[in-house]
């Protein structure tokens, strides 16, 4: 028979227990919890008359998102071991959850898997929200702070929007059906361009209504874009997963749905200033172009005067040329001396005939040239007359002159201003009584 010391026997039992239960879950009621200065949590687990001691080391206890209290039903996950100081067995805890929470988490995971399999969680299904909705539907509790937070932020950001509120339960077994009914009311109204489902914060158990598979399917198939704002950033519900947009709080939902009115006004003002500057620059550029073109374009009256001067000059040169030719012919007939007299006398009739024929041809050519020039002048006068404002005035129109020249726009005059009106046979003065744009 082997003989053991207490330490040896305790170590042997420790090895047996550790090998038998390296990982185990224990469901029980919390009897007592003690957390001394060391930071370790010593928990007494009860089940009817049975008691089990458990310990959660300091780091494990501090990292718990939820810490139980006496009387809570919990599930402890850890390993069995022996405490050598008292030779007693105990549970060394790694994770503490509420009793039933694991089963619920499995159910929610199964629901999520079904929704994902049907494509209802596909990010490509997400619809964009309207940029500036006129009507926003809200499904929430009428007595909760969530509604007041939403209304406060929406009034500050975009008071022009109208908020349509449908009251519903947001917690409890009947809450999913109540939320569905509220959304249906908003859809039947038909004005809402986006629907927000919201509630205040709470624990995981407070958000169970929005883990309902039926409610998630209804939100996923809602014909208008939806926003889910039913928890905090650390809590994600099935409603969040199927909604088009997720917001952590009611205030954040209002900010996501409605534009910043003050920012829009600033953008419009900035755009108006930029537009005014652009128009001013364009008008200045056009004015410079008009001045440049005006310097290059001659008045039809000046062009007609040039044509007349050219025609007169051509007529004068033609007459001068004819006279020169006639003088040369006359010089040829000048007596050439006694010895040439007889010869010239014989040639005079012939030369005279040639001279007369030449004069006749020159006269015909001169008349034809003059007629051609006159035709050119008449055509130029016709074109100039068609372009002249006086021709338009002759058909019953009038031209209005102001201090800066021709008035072509009602916006260029002001009441009380003195103007001149030019008509076909004269001009007269008028005073502006009122000015109206075409619109």
C-alpha positions in Angstrom: 0.0 0.0 0.0 1.4 3.4 -1.0 1.7 6.0 1.6 0.9 9.7 0.7 1.5 13.0 2.3 -1.4 15.4 2.3 0.3 17.5 -0.4 0.9 14.5 -2.5 -2.6 13.2 -2.2 -4.0 16.7 -2.9 -1.8 16.9 -6.0 -2.9 13.5 -7.2 -6.6 14.4 -6.8 -5.9 17.7 -8.6 -4.6 15.9 -11.6 -7.5 13.5 -11.7 -10.1 16.2 -11.4 -8.3 18.5 -14.0 -8.1 15.6 -16.4 -11.8 14.6 -15.9 -13.3 18.1 -16.2 -10.8 20.3 -18.2 -13.8 22.4 -19.5 -17.2 22.5 -18.0 -20.3 24.7 -17.8 -22.3 24.9 -14.5 -25.7 26.5 -14.3 -26.7 27.7 -10.8 -28.0 30.5 -8.7 -25.6 33.0 -7.2 -25.6 32.7 -3.4 -22.8 35.0 -2.4 -20.2 37.1 -4.1 -17.1 38.5 -2.5 -14.5 40.7 -4.2 -11.7 41.5 -1.7 -8.8 44.0 -2.4 -7.0 41.4 -4.5 -9.7 41.9 -7.2 -10.5 38.2 -7.4 -14.3 37.3 -7.3 -15.2 34.4 -4.9 -18.7 33.1 -5.8 -20.9 30.6 -4.0 -23.1 28.7 -6.5 -26.3 27.1 -5.2 -28.6 24.5 -6.6 -31.3 23.4 -4.0 -29.2 22.2 -1.1 -26.0 21.7 -3.1 -23.2 24.3 -3.0 -20.2 24.8 -5.2 -17.4 27.3 -4.6 -16.1 29.2 -7.7 -13.5 31.8 -8.3 -13.0 34.3 -11.1 -9.5 35.7 -11.1 -9.1 39.5 -11.2 -8.5 39.9 -15.0 -11.5 37.6 -15.8 -13.8 39.5 -13.4 -12.8 42.9 -14.8 -13.3 41.9 -18.4 -16.8 40.8 -17.7 -19.3 43.0 -19.7 -22.0 41.9 -17.2 -21.3 41.1 -13.6 -23.9 39.1 -11.7 -25.2 39.7 -8.2 -26.7 37.5 -5.5 -29.8 35.7 -6.6 -29.0 35.8 -10.4 -29.3 32.7 -12.5 -26.0 32.3 -14.2 -23.9 29.9 -16.3 -20.2 29.6 -15.4 -17.8 28.2 -18.0 -14.4 27.1 -16.7 -12.4 24.1 -15.3 -12.6 22.0 -12.1 -9.7 22.1 -9.8 -8.5 21.6 -6.1 -7.7 24.5 -3.8 -4.7 23.1 -1.9 -5.0 25.4 1.1 -8.3 23.8 2.1 -8.1 20.6 0.1 -11.5 21.5 -1.4 -12.6 21.3 -5.0 -13.8 24.4 -6.8 -14.7 25.9 -10.2 -12.1 28.2 -11.8 -14.3 30.5 -13.9 -13.4 31.8 -17.4 -16.7 33.3 -18.6 -20.0 34.2 -16.8 -23.3 34.6 -18.7 -26.9 34.8 -17.8 -28.8 31.6 -17.6 -30.6 31.0 -20.9 -28.5 33.6 -22.7 -26.5 31.0 -24.6 -29.6 29.3 -25.9 -31.1 32.7 -26.9 -27.8 33.6 -28.6 -28.0 30.3 -30.6 -31.6 31.1 -31.6 -30.6 34.6 -32.7 -27.7 33.2 -34.6 -30.0 30.7 -36.4 -32.4 33.5 -37.3 -29.6 35.5 -38.7 -28.3 32.6 -40.7 -31.7 32.1 -42.3 -32.0 35.8 -43.2 -28.5 35.8 -44.6 -29.2 32.7 -46.7 -32.2 34.5 -48.2 -30.0 37.5 -49.1 -31.8 39.9 -46.8 -28.5 40.9 -45.2 -26.7 41.6 -48.6 -25.2 45.1 -48.5 -26.2 45.6 -52.1 -29.9 45.7 -51.0 -29.2 48.9 -49.0 -31.1 51.8 -50.5 -29.9 55.4 -50.2 -31.9 57.8 -48.1 -33.6 60.8 -49.7 -31.4 63.9 -49.5 -34.1 66.3 -48.1 -37.3 64.4 -47.3 -40.4 66.5 -46.8 -42.1 63.8 -44.6 -40.3 61.4 -42.2 -42.1 58.5 -40.5 -41.1 57.5 -37.0 -42.3 54.3 -35.3 -41.5 54.5 -31.6 -43.0 54.8 -28.1 -45.0 57.9 -27.6 -43.9 58.2 -24.0 -40.2 57.5 -24.4 -37.3 59.9 -24.5 -36.3 58.6 -27.9 -39.2 60.5 -29.6 -38.3 63.8 -27.9 -34.6 63.4 -28.8 -35.6 62.8 -32.4 -38.0 65.7 -32.6 -35.4 68.1 -31.0 -32.6 67.3 -33.4 -34.9 67.2 -36.5 -36.3 70.7 -35.5 -32.8 72.1 -35.2 -31.4 70.6 -38.4 -34.3 70.8 -40.9 -37.5 72.4 -39.5 -39.1 72.3 -43.0 -39.6 68.5 -42.7 -42.8 67.1 -41.3 -42.5 64.2 -38.8 -45.2 61.6 -38.9 -45.2 59.6 -35.6 -46.9 56.1 -35.2 -46.8 55.0 -31.6 -45.9 51.4 -30.7 -44.5 49.2 -27.9 -40.7 48.9 -28.1 -40.2 46.2 -25.3 -41.9 43.1 -24.3 -43.4 40.0 -26.0 -46.0 42.0 -28.0 -43.5 44.7 -29.1 -42.6 43.1 -32.5 -46.3 43.0 -33.7 -46.8 46.5 -32.4 -43.8 47.9 -34.4 -45.1 46.1 -37.5 -48.5 47.7 -37.0 -46.9 51.2 -36.6 -45.0 50.8 -39.8 -48.1 49.7 -41.6 -49.9 52.8 -40.4 -47.1 55.0 -41.9 -47.2 53.1 -45.2 -51.0 53.4 -45.5 -50.6 57.2 -44.9 -48.4 57.2 -48.0 -46.5 60.4 -47.3 -43.4 59.1 -45.5 -40.3 59.1 -47.8 -38.2 57.3 -45.1 -39.2 55.4 -41.9 -37.2 55.4 -38.7 -37.7 52.6 -36.1 -36.2 53.8 -32.8 -36.1 53.4 -29.1 -33.8 54.5 -26.2 -30.9 52.4 -25.1 -31.1 49.4 -22.9 -29.6 46.0 -22.1 -29.6 43.0 -24.3 -32.9 41.8 -22.8 -34.5 45.2 -23.6 -33.7 44.8 -27.3 -35.1 41.3 -27.7 -38.2 42.7 -29.6 -35.9 43.8 -32.4 -34.3 40.3 -32.6 -37.6 39.0 -33.8 -37.4 37.3 -37.2 -40.8 38.4 -38.4 -40.1 42.0 -37.6 -36.8 41.8 -39.4 -38.5 40.3 -42.5 -41.1 43.1 -42.5 -38.4 45.8 -42.3 -36.4 44.1 -45.0 -39.4 44.2 -47.4 -40.5 47.7 -46.5 -41.2 49.7 -49.8 -39.5 52.9 -48.5 -36.0 53.2 -47.1 -35.7 52.4 -43.4 -33.4 53.5 -40.5 -32.9 51.3 -37.4 -31.9 53.2 -34.2 -32.9 50.7 -31.4 -29.7 50.2 -29.4 -26.1 51.3 -28.9 -23.0 50.8 -31.0 -22.1 47.7 -29.1 -25.5 46.1 -29.6 -26.5 44.8 -33.1 -30.0 43.5 -33.7 -31.6 41.7 -36.6 -33.5 45.0 -37.3 -30.2 46.7 -37.6 -28.9 44.1 -40.1 -31.9 44.4 -42.5 -32.4 48.1 -42.3 -31.0 50.4 -45.0 -29.2 52.6 -42.5 -28.2 51.9 -38.8 -27.9 54.7 -36.2 -26.8 54.2 -32.6 -29.3 56.7 -31.1 -32.5 58.5 -32.0 -30.5 61.8 -32.3 -28.1 60.2 -34.7 -31.0 58.8 -36.7 -32.4 62.4 -37.1 -29.0 63.6 -38.2 -28.7 60.7 -40.7 -32.2 61.3 -42.2 -32.4 65.1 -42.3 -29.9 67.5 -43.9 -28.2 70.3 -42.0 -30.4 73.3 -42.9 -27.9 75.9 -41.8 -25.2 74.2 -44.0 -27.6 74.2 -47.0 -28.2 77.9 -46.6 -24.5 78.6 -46.4 -24.0 76.5 -49.6 -26.8 78.4 -51.4 -25.3 81.7 -50.3 -21.8 80.6 -51.5 -23.2 79.4 -54.8 -25.1 82.7 -55.2 -21.9 84.7 -54.6 -20.0 82.5 -57.1 -22.7 82.9 -59.7 -22.8 86.7 -59.3 -19.0 86.8 -59.7 -19.2 84.5 -62.8 -21.9 86.7 -64.4 -20.0 89.9 -63.6 -16.8 88.4 -65.2 -18.7 87.2 -68.2 -20.5 90.6 -68.7 -17.1 92.4 -68.5 -15.6 90.0 -71.0 -18.5 90.5 -73.4 -18.3 94.2 -73.0 -14.7 94.2 -73.9 -15.5 92.0 -77.0 -18.2 94.4 -78.0 -15.9 97.4 -77.7 -13.3 95.6 -79.8 -15.8 94.6 -82.4 -17.3 98.1 -82.4 -13.8 99.5 -83.2 -13.5 97.1 -86.1 -17.0 97.4 -87.6 -17.7 100.5 -89.7 -21.1 102.1 -89.9 -23.0 101.4 -93.2 -23.2 105.2 -93.8 -19.4 105.4 -93.8 -19.0 102.5 -96.2 -21.6 104.0 -98.6 -19.7 107.3 -98.5 -16.5 105.5 -99.5 -18.2 103.7 -102.4 -19.6 107.1 -103.6 -16.2 108.7 -103.4 -14.6 105.8 -105.3 -17.3 106.0 -108.0 -16.9 109.8 -108.3 -13.1 109.3 -108.6 -13.5 106.7 -111.2 -15.8 108.9 -113.2 -13.4 111.8 -113.0 -10.5 109.6 -114.0 -12.5 108.3 -117.0 -13.4 111.7 -118.2 -9.8 112.9 -117.8 -8.6 109.8 -119.8 -11.1 110.5 -122.6 -10.0 114.2 -122.8 -6.3 113.1 -123.0 -7.0 110.7 -125.8 -9.0 113.3 -127.7 -6.3 115.9 -127.3 -3.7 113.5 -128.6 -5.9 112.9 -131.7 -6.3 116.6 -132.2 -2.5 117.1 -132.0 -2.1 114.6 -134.8 -4.3 116.9 -136.9 -2.2 120.0 -136.3 -0.6 121.4 -139.5 2.9 119.9 -140.1 4.3 122.5 -142.5 4.0 123.5 -146.1 5.4 120.4 -147.5 3.1 118.2 -145.5 -0.1 120.3 -146.0 -1.1 118.5 -149.2 -0.6 115.1 -147.6 -2.4 116.0 -144.5 -5.2 117.5 -146.5 -5.7 114.2 -148.2 -5.6 112.3 -144.8 -7.9 114.7 -142.8 -11.2 113.1 -144.0 -9.9 109.7 -143.0 -8.5 110.8 -139.6 -11.7 112.7 -138.9 -13.7 109.6 -139.6 -11.5 107.6 -137.2 -11.7 110.2 -134.6 -15.5 110.3 -134.7 -15.7 106.5 -134.5 -13.3 106.5 -131.6 -15.3 109.2 -129.8 -18.5 107.2 -130.4 -16.9 104.0 -128.9 -15.5 106.0 -126.0 -18.8 107.5 -125.2 -20.5 104.1 -125.2 -17.8 102.6 -123.0 -18.0 105.6 -120.6 -21.7 105.4 -120.3 -21.5 101.6 -119.6 -18.8 102.1 -117.0 -20.8 104.8 -115.3 -23.9 102.7 -115.3 -22.0 99.8 -113.7 -20.6 102.0 -111.0 -24.1 103.5 -110.4 -25.5 99.9 -110.0 -22.8 99.1 -107.5 -23.7 102.3 -105.6 -27.4 101.5 -105.7 -26.8 98.0 -104.4 -24.6 99.3 -101.5 -27.3 101.9 -100.7 -29.9 99.1 -100.6 -27.8 96.9 -98.2 -27.0 99.9 -96.0 -30.6 100.8 -95.9 -31.6 97.3 -94.8 -29.1 97.4 -92.0 -30.0 100.9 -90.9 -32.1 101.2 -87.7 -34.1 104.0 -89.5 -35.5 101.4 -91.9 -36.9 99.5 -88.9 -38.3 102.7 -87.5 -40.2 103.3 -90.7 -42.2 100.1 -90.1 -43.6 101.5 -86.8 -40.9 100.5 -84.3 -39.1 102.9 -82.0 -35.6 103.1 -80.4 -35.2 104.0 -76.7 -32.1 105.9 -75.7 -30.9 106.3 -72.1 -27.9 108.0 -70.6 -25.7 105.0 -71.5 -27.0 104.5 -75.0 -29.6 102.1 -76.4 -31.9 100.6 -73.8 -32.4 96.8 -74.5 -33.6 95.5 -71.1 -36.3 96.6 -68.6 -33.7 96.0 -65.8 -31.5 98.8 -67.3 -34.0 101.5 -66.3 -35.5 102.7 -63.1 -38.7 104.6 -62.2 -38.3 108.4 -62.8 -35.5 108.1 -65.3 -35.6 110.4 -68.3 -35.4 108.6 -71.7 -35.5 109.6 -75.4 -37.7 107.7 -77.9 -36.6 107.9 -81.6 -39.2 107.2 -84.3 -39.1 107.4 -88.1 -39.8 111.1 -88.3 -38.2 112.5 -85.1 -37.8 111.9 -81.4 -39.5 112.8 -78.1 -38.7 112.5 -74.4 -40.4 110.3 -71.9 -40.1 109.5 -68.1 -40.2 105.9 -66.7 -43.2 105.3 -64.5 -42.4 101.6 -63.7 -40.1 98.9 -65.0 -41.2 95.2 -65.2 -39.1 92.2 -66.3 -40.5 89.8 -68.9 -41.1 87.1 -66.2 
